[in-house]
Amino acid sequence: MQKVVSINLNGNAYQLDENGYETLRHYLGRAEQQLASNPDRAEIVADLEQAIADKCQRYLGPSKTVVSAAEIERIVAEMGPVEPPAAGADGAGADGAGDAGTAEPAAPPKDATRRLYRIPSGAMIAGVCTGLAAYFRLDVAIVRIAFAGAALLTQGAAIIVYVVIMFVVPEAGTPEEQAAAGGLPFNAREVIDRVGKRSAETTRALRRQLRRQQRAWRRHGWPPGAPVVYGPQALVMLPIFGLVQMALFLVAVALLISLVNTGAILTWELPPDVPVWAAALILLVAYQIIVSPIRAARQRATYPPGAVEPGAMAFWNAVGWLIGLAFAIWLASNHLPEIRDFLQRLPELFRDFADTMRDLFTRAR
Amino acid sequence: MPPEGKFAAIRKGLLEYLILKIVAANKVYAADILKRLSTTDFATQEGTLYPLLSKMRRDGLLDYEWQESDAGPPRKYYELTAKGRSQLAELNEYWRDLNAVIGQLGK
């Protein structure tokens, strides 16, 4: 659900959802900035507002009174960036390259603003690895092996990363998107909208699957692996270890976010020759080392020696955890600017890492 | 094919000339100009056109008048001023000369 904002575009009232409003405000703010020294600024902005209002009208009807964020994005893209006309004959050449984007929206993307897509063709699961490979200009096999290795090392945490990427990153649907697999700059707001939509779809799919599973269980009895008998000490121990582990997890996340956003862990600045990704990696490994005895103790407290967590329960535990995590990220990126920052910086961080790895590989050869 | 940037520079330099031509042929409003350009290599967006129109009006090349439209609010219809017409004539002539020069070079 989104709040609706009423706006006045050159004398016409329109209702936008909150994200659309932000996009539009940003666009018009930039327009005013570009025209700061233009004596006709007010008039041009009024004309722009009128043009936007006309375009909004296209999307509205008797049963649709709110212009959505996606529609606003489309309108703003149609309008194109506002730029003052070249001052003289020489001005035309000076920023000719910058104009390529305006005159021709399909101009080839610059390398620096490649965009992360999932690429379904050649994908094994959801195209995350193929997309990452295209984005980092690496071989898919290397990315897959790295992912599998990371999954083993982190006891599955990398799988969570995979699922998060699956949710957050759009699929390269059209041929243009696939060819670009990195056209426009990474846009946090779009990502957030997409997660909202996708999570609804996934919830539906999971519910279907759960119902199917339940029918199967009713027919064939419960899955093998009898329900676990919790030891008497479990009731006492579980919350303590659980709380400690949760607290450590939160601390690690806070440190990681501070590291990625500011390049410093709380107030401690990194030495200049240590890249941020390396510090992040060290932080993650340290967290794993600190947390592993607690995890082991928790395991022992929960299950009697020798007992194995039943497969189905472990699976649904993991699914619940993933959904919770995806939801928490979506919520946080909607409300906390730090998290939005963090998510936007992540691709850059991974690219740094990939670049360093590639350098290492090429030098080794 | 030369780099995209060079074409973009040429297009940008010629845009004002094309607008003069379009406005000279018909009394138009901004959306008409965009529509007329959209099928050409000179496809332009509002963000570029509006500031340019306002500059051309300040330079005294064109002027507009408000006209009621049957759908929606009144629109600004642009037409050339005397100065705009004489500049268009100059540009036409320059363009012909330029074409002749380009055609003769390298022969």
HADDOCK unambig.tbl for C-alpha pairs under 7 A between the chains (distance, minus, plus):
assign (segid A and resid 40 and name CA) (segid B and resid 54 and name CA) 6.85 0.50 0.50
assign (segid A and resid 44 and name CA) (segid B and resid 50 and name CA) 6.20 0.50 0.50
assign (segid A and resid 44 and name CA) (segid B and resid 51 and name CA) 6.34 0.50 0.50
assign (segid A and resid 78 and name CA) (segid B and resid 45 and name CA) 6.63 0.50 0.50
assign (segid A and resid 79 and name CA) (segid B and resid 45 and name CA) 5.31 0.50 0.50
assign (segid A and resid 79 and name CA) (segid B and resid 46 and name CA) 4.92 0.50 0.50
assign (segid A and resid 79 and name CA) (segid B and resid 47 and name CA) 5.42 0.50 0.50
assign (segid A and resid 80 and name CA) (segid B and resid 45 and name CA) 5.41 0.50 0.50
assign (segid A and resid 80 and name CA) (segid B and resid 46 and name CA) 6.44 0.50 0.50
assign (segid A and resid 80 and name CA) (segid B and resid 47 and name CA) 4.98 0.50 0.50
assign (segid A and resid 81 and name CA) (segid B and resid 47 and name CA) 5.13 0.50 0.50
assign (segid A and resid 82 and name CA) (segid B and resid 47 and name CA) 3.91 0.50 0.50
assign (segid A and resid 82 and name CA) (segid B and resid 48 and name CA) 5.65 0.50 0.50
assign (segid A and resid 83 and name CA) (segid B and resid 47 and name CA) 6.44 0.50 0.50
assign (segid A and resid 83 and name CA) (segid B and resid 48 and name CA) 5.75 0.50 0.50
assign (segid A and resid 84 and name CA) (segid B and resid 51 and name CA) 5.77 0.50 0.50
assign (segid A and resid 85 and name CA) (segid B and resid 51 and name CA) 6.28 0.50 0.50
assign (segid A and resid 85 and name CA) (segid B and resid 52 and name CA) 5.31 0.50 0.50
assign (segid A and resid 92 and name CA) (segid B and resid 9 and name CA) 5.79 0.50 0.50
assign (segid A and resid 92 and name CA) (segid B and resid 12 and name CA) 6.17 0.50 0.50
assign (segid A and resid 92 and name CA) (segid B and resid 13 and name CA) 5.62 0.50 0.50
assign (segid A and resid 93 and name CA) (segid B and resid 9 and name CA) 5.23 0.50 0.50
assign (segid A and resid 96 and name CA) (segid B and resid 5 and name CA) 5.85 0.50 0.50
assign (segid A and resid 96 and name CA) (segid B and resid 8 and name CA) 5.59 0.50 0.50
assign (segid A and resid 96 and name CA) (segid B and resid 9 and name CA) 4.37 0.50 0.50
assign (segid A and resid 97 and name CA) (segid B and resid 5 and name CA) 4.59 0.50 0.50
assign (segid A and resid 97 and name CA) (segid B and resid 8 and name CA) 6.70 0.50 0.50
assign (segid A and resid 99 and name CA) (segid B and resid 8 and name CA) 6.35 0.50 0.50
assign (segid A and resid 100 and name CA) (segid B and resid 5 and name CA) 6.28 0.50 0.50
assign (segid A and resid 100 and name CA) (segid B and resid 8 and name CA) 5.38 0.50 0.50
assign (segid A and resid 103 and name CA) (segid B and resid 42 and name CA) 6.73 0.50 0.50
assign (segid A and resid 103 and name CA) (segid B and resid 43 and name CA) 6.01 0.50 0.50
assign (segid A and resid 103 and name CA) (segid B and resid 44 and name CA) 5.52 0.50 0.50
